[in-house]
């Protein structure tokens, strides 16, 4: 009965920033690491970033390292993805999920669309 609700996407100019939010069920949030994934048109869904349940360890795809920052707020059962220096290659639908070793555990939600314009 876990529900993943992504928000915060939108249209942004190249070089700009967005912060995505993902609200997850309390059980899932408390017991698991969380991750962000994305899927661009015509491409497979790919791993973006993950954060441990304690928030002390993070992992990033090479393509976003140094530009994106993942964080979580236990009080709000929410995980965030701060995205800076966005470029056209970041255009995709972004999804969150509970993860183990960066592997998704739950069914996918609807995601949130990020479109970077030039």
Backbone as CSV, one residue per row, in Angstrom:
resi,resn,N_x,N_y,N_z,CA_x,CA_y,CA_z,C_x,C_y,C_z
1,UNK,0.820,-1.201,0.000,0.000,0.000,0.000,0.861,1.260,0.000
2,UNK,2.122,1.101,-0.355,3.037,2.234,-0.405,2.685,3.123,-1.588
3,UNK,2.679,4.405,-1.347,2.442,5.378,-2.400,3.622,6.337,-2.468
4,UNK,4.102,6.560,-3.676,5.192,7.481,-3.931,4.647,8.636,-4.749
5,UNK,4.806,9.835,-4.235,4.259,11.016,-4.889,5.367,12.014,-5.131
6,UNK,5.739,12.179,-6.392,6.783,13.117,-6.781,6.178,14.465,-7.140
7,UNK,6.916,15.527,-6.871,6.467,16.863,-7.217,7.669,17.779,-7.388
8,UNK,7.432,18.964,-7.902,8.473,19.962,-8.029,9.039,20.135,-9.417
9,UNK,8.634,19.284,-10.348,9.117,19.414,-11.706,8.522,20.620,-12.397
10,UNK,9.047,20.906,-13.573,8.563,22.032,-14.334,9.516,22.384,-15.445
11,UNK,9.296,23.545,-16.021,10.125,24.052,-17.107,11.156,25.023,-16.542
12,UNK,12.409,24.809,-16.886,13.479,25.662,-16.403,14.481,25.901,-17.525
13,UNK,15.102,27.061,-17.520,16.107,27.379,-18.521,17.419,26.676,-18.214
14,UNK,18.182,26.395,-19.252,19.498,25.795,-19.063,20.321,26.639,-18.104
15,UNK,21.002,25.968,-17.188,21.776,26.646,-16.170,21.008,26.925,-14.905
16,UNK,19.709,26.706,-14.940,18.865,26.965,-13.790,18.801,25.811,-12.823
17,UNK,17.923,25.946,-11.838,17.813,24.967,-10.763,16.364,24.606,-10.483
18,UNK,16.173,23.417,-9.960,14.890,22.949,-9.471,15.132,22.065,-8.260
19,UNK,14.144,21.989,-7.386,14.194,21.040,-6.289,12.969,20.141,-6.351
20,UNK,13.201,18.856,-6.491,12.141,17.874,-6.536,11.877,17.319,-5.140
21,UNK,10.632,16.949,-4.898,10.249,16.339,-3.635,9.568,15.010,-3.900
22,UNK,9.732,14.084,-2.982,9.085,12.783,-3.069,8.553,12.417,-1.698
23,UNK,7.242,12.317,-1.598,6.601,11.904,-0.355,6.338,10.408,-0.417
24,UNK,6.830,9.680,0.561,6.678,8.239,0.612,5.949,7.833,1.884
25,UNK,5.446,6.612,1.897,4.797,6.107,3.095,5.796,6.050,4.238
26,UNK,5.278,6.181,5.448,6.146,6.182,6.608,6.969,4.917,6.752
27,UNK,6.348,3.763,6.511,7.066,2.500,6.647,8.210,2.398,5.653
28,UNK,7.936,2.734,4.411,8.957,2.668,3.378,10.086,3.649,3.657
29,UNK,9.731,4.840,4.042,10.727,5.864,4.299,11.619,5.488,5.473
30,UNK,11.011,4.950,6.506,11.756,4.631,7.726,12.696,3.451,7.541
31,UNK,12.290,2.461,6.772,13.023,1.205,6.698,14.001,1.080,5.540
32,UNK,13.968,1.999,4.619,14.763,1.851,3.403,15.510,3.112,3.013
33,UNK,16.581,2.895,2.287,17.192,3.994,1.566,16.228,4.442,0.467
34,UNK,16.413,5.654,-0.016,15.558,6.188,-1.069,16.419,6.648,-2.233
35,UNK,15.843,6.582,-3.411,16.589,6.973,-4.594,15.744,7.721,-5.595
36,UNK,16.436,8.410,-6.483,15.820,9.088,-7.616,16.271,8.424,-8.905
37,UNK,15.346,8.314,-9.846,15.593,7.764,-11.161,14.971,8.702,-12.182
38,UNK,15.374,8.575,-13.424,14.776,9.399,-14.464,14.687,8.626,-15.769
39,UNK,13.744,9.043,-16.601,13.558,8.418,-17.895,13.280,9.489,-18.933
40,UNK,14.175,9.606,-19.886,14.014,10.541,-20.987,13.293,9.847,-22.135
41,UNK,12.670,10.615,-23.032,11.971,10.009,-24.164,12.885,9.098,-24.975
42,UNK,12.418,7.889,-25.247,13.183,6.949,-26.040,14.332,6.284,-25.316
43,UNK,14.462,6.505,-24.024,15.551,5.926,-23.256,15.021,5.100,-22.093
44,UNK,15.869,4.239,-21.578,15.513,3.448,-20.411,15.600,4.295,-19.152
45,UNK,14.849,3.900,-18.150,14.938,4.564,-16.867,16.331,4.338,-16.284
46,UNK,16.927,5.373,-15.722,18.274,5.279,-15.194,18.354,5.808,-13.769
47,UNK,19.310,5.287,-13.052,19.574,5.711,-11.689,20.179,7.097,-11.675
48,UNK,19.751,7.909,-10.719,20.262,9.269,-10.573,21.010,9.447,-9.259
49,UNK,20.358,9.121,-8.151,20.958,9.341,-6.841,20.235,8.512,-5.798
50,UNK,20.905,8.239,-4.695,20.296,7.516,-3.591,20.860,8.016,-2.276
51,UNK,20.084,7.825,-1.217,20.488,8.243,0.111,20.094,7.164,1.108
52,UNK,20.977,6.871,2.043,20.716,5.847,3.047,19.594,6.281,3.978
53,UNK,19.052,5.327,4.719,17.945,5.645,5.615,18.341,6.670,6.666
54,UNK,19.600,6.644,7.073,20.087,7.590,8.069,20.425,8.949,7.467
55,UNK,20.545,9.001,6.160,20.906,10.232,5.495,22.393,10.518,5.489
56,UNK,23.193,9.590,5.983,24.622,9.824,6.116,25.437,9.399,4.898
57,UNK,24.860,8.601,4.032,25.569,8.136,2.839,24.734,8.413,1.603
58,UNK,25.401,8.849,0.555,24.730,9.143,-0.704,25.516,8.562,-1.872
59,UNK,24.806,8.292,-2.957,25.412,7.832,-4.201,24.817,8.625,-5.355
60,UNK,25.647,8.913,-6.363,25.200,9.687,-7.510,25.683,9.064,-8.804
61,UNK,24.848,9.177,-9.823,25.307,8.831,-11.155,26.369,9.831,-11.583
62,UNK,27.324,9.371,-12.374,28.401,10.249,-12.818,27.871,11.479,-13.556
63,UNK,26.774,11.318,-14.261,26.243,12.398,-15.068,25.707,13.566,-14.252
64,UNK,25.409,13.332,-12.976,24.842,14.394,-12.143,25.737,14.760,-10.974
65,UNK,26.803,14.041,-10.775,27.698,14.287,-9.648,28.240,15.710,-9.700
66,UNK,28.141,16.394,-8.579,28.595,17.769,-8.500,27.530,18.783,-8.842
67,UNK,26.430,18.334,-9.418,25.336,19.230,-9.786,24.072,18.966,-8.971
68,UNK,23.801,17.704,-8.669,22.599,17.321,-7.938,22.948,16.934,-6.511
69,UNK,22.025,17.187,-5.595,22.199,16.807,-4.205,20.922,16.160,-3.694
70,UNK,21.038,14.951,-3.168,19.893,14.256,-2.599,19.902,14.437,-1.086
71,UNK,18.720,14.584,-0.511,18.599,14.727,0.929,17.261,14.153,1.371
72,UNK,17.072,13.998,2.670,15.805,13.481,3.165,15.448,14.141,4.482
73,UNK,14.162,14.187,4.754,13.628,14.787,5.963,12.740,13.747,6.626
74,UNK,13.222,13.144,7.683,12.480,12.075,8.346,11.146,12.557,8.903
75,UNK,11.110,13.768,9.415,9.888,14.291,10.000,8.779,14.425,8.969
76,UNK,9.151,14.633,7.710,8.172,14.797,6.643,8.049,13.575,5.743
77,UNK,8.806,12.531,6.031,8.837,11.330,5.191,9.022,11.711,3.725
78,UNK,9.967,12.593,3.491,10.165,13.162,2.162,11.637,13.128,1.774
79,UNK,11.897,12.803,0.523,13.236,12.859,-0.025,13.261,13.942,-1.098
80,UNK,14.376,14.648,-1.195,14.509,15.763,-2.115,15.642,15.520,-3.096
81,UNK,15.546,16.193,-4.212,16.639,16.213,-5.173,16.835,17.654,-5.624
82,UNK,17.897,18.266,-5.140,18.254,19.609,-5.561,19.072,19.508,-6.832
83,UNK,18.596,20.126,-7.892,19.234,20.035,-9.196,19.714,21.417,-9.614
84,UNK,21.012,21.555,-9.787,21.615,22.807,-10.216,22.300,22.626,-11.562
85,UNK,22.586,23.733,-12.204,23.280,23.721,-13.498,22.616,22.765,-14.481
86,UNK,21.320,22.850,-14.574,20.567,21.943,-15.430,20.879,22.179,-16.899
87,UNK,20.876,21.105,-17.659,21.071,21.186,-19.096,20.022,20.338,-19.798
88,UNK,19.996,20.403,-21.106,18.965,19.724,-21.877,18.965,18.220,-21.646
89,UNK,20.124,17.650,-21.367,20.222,16.213,-21.130,19.553,15.778,-19.830
90,UNK,19.204,16.742,-18.987,18.498,16.428,-17.748,16.993,16.341,-17.947
91,UNK,16.517,16.690,-19.118,15.087,16.613,-19.411,14.620,15.164,-19.332
92,UNK,13.650,14.912,-18.465,13.171,13.551,-18.239,12.027,13.588,-17.246
93,UNK,11.363,12.458,-17.103,10.444,12.265,-15.998,11.248,11.683,-14.847
94,UNK,11.147,12.301,-13.693,11.911,11.890,-12.523,11.025,11.120,-11.560
95,UNK,11.532,9.996,-11.092,10.811,9.107,-10.196,11.618,8.870,-8.925
96,UNK,10.918,8.644,-7.833,11.585,8.214,-6.613,11.160,6.792,-6.287
97,UNK,11.917,6.143,-5.430,11.578,4.793,-5.010,12.407,4.428,-3.790
98,UNK,11.899,3.474,-3.018,12.726,2.856,-1.999,13.745,1.975,-2.704
99,UNK,14.957,1.921,-2.185,16.020,1.180,-2.860,16.845,0.359,-1.879
100,UNK,17.402,-0.715,-2.400,18.424,-1.494,-1.718,19.579,-1.611,-2.692
101,UNK,20.731,-1.124,-2.303,21.886,-1.077,-3.201,21.514,-0.414,-4.528
102,UNK,20.748,0.660,-4.423,20.324,1.476,-5.555,19.370,0.762,-6.504
103,UNK,18.795,-0.352,-6.064,17.823,-1.090,-6.858,16.419,-0.783,-6.348
104,UNK,15.494,-0.375,-7.217,14.151,-0.016,-6.757,13.379,-1.203,-6.212
105,UNK,12.576,-0.957,-5.189,11.820,-2.004,-4.519,10.330,-1.971,-4.815
106,UNK,9.782,-0.803,-5.062,8.347,-0.633,-5.165,7.905,-0.398,-6.603
107,UNK,6.588,-0.460,-6.808,6.040,-0.068,-8.098,6.281,1.427,-8.304
108,UNK,6.439,1.800,-9.552,6.709,3.193,-9.874,5.469,4.065,-9.754
109,UNK,5.688,5.287,-9.281,4.636,6.276,-9.299,4.571,6.940,-10.658
110,UNK,3.887,8.077,-10.728,3.741,8.762,-12.009,4.919,9.655,-12.355
111,UNK,5.739,9.969,-11.375,6.894,10.803,-11.625,6.533,12.269,-11.782
112,UNK,7.558,13.092,-11.965,7.363,14.511,-12.199,8.248,14.941,-13.360
113,UNK,7.675,15.689,-14.276,8.365,16.066,-15.505,9.298,17.241,-15.276
114,UNK,10.531,17.083,-15.712,11.508,18.166,-15.717,11.880,18.447,-17.158
115,UNK,11.685,19.673,-17.586,12.027,20.074,-18.938,12.986,21.249,-18.885
116,UNK,14.145,21.077,-19.484,15.161,22.121,-19.505,15.210,22.707,-20.904
117,UNK,14.954,23.983,-21.006,14.917,24.658,-22.293,16.212,25.420,-22.542
118,UNK,16.516,25.611,-23.805,17.686,26.380,-24.200,17.296,27.601,-25.003
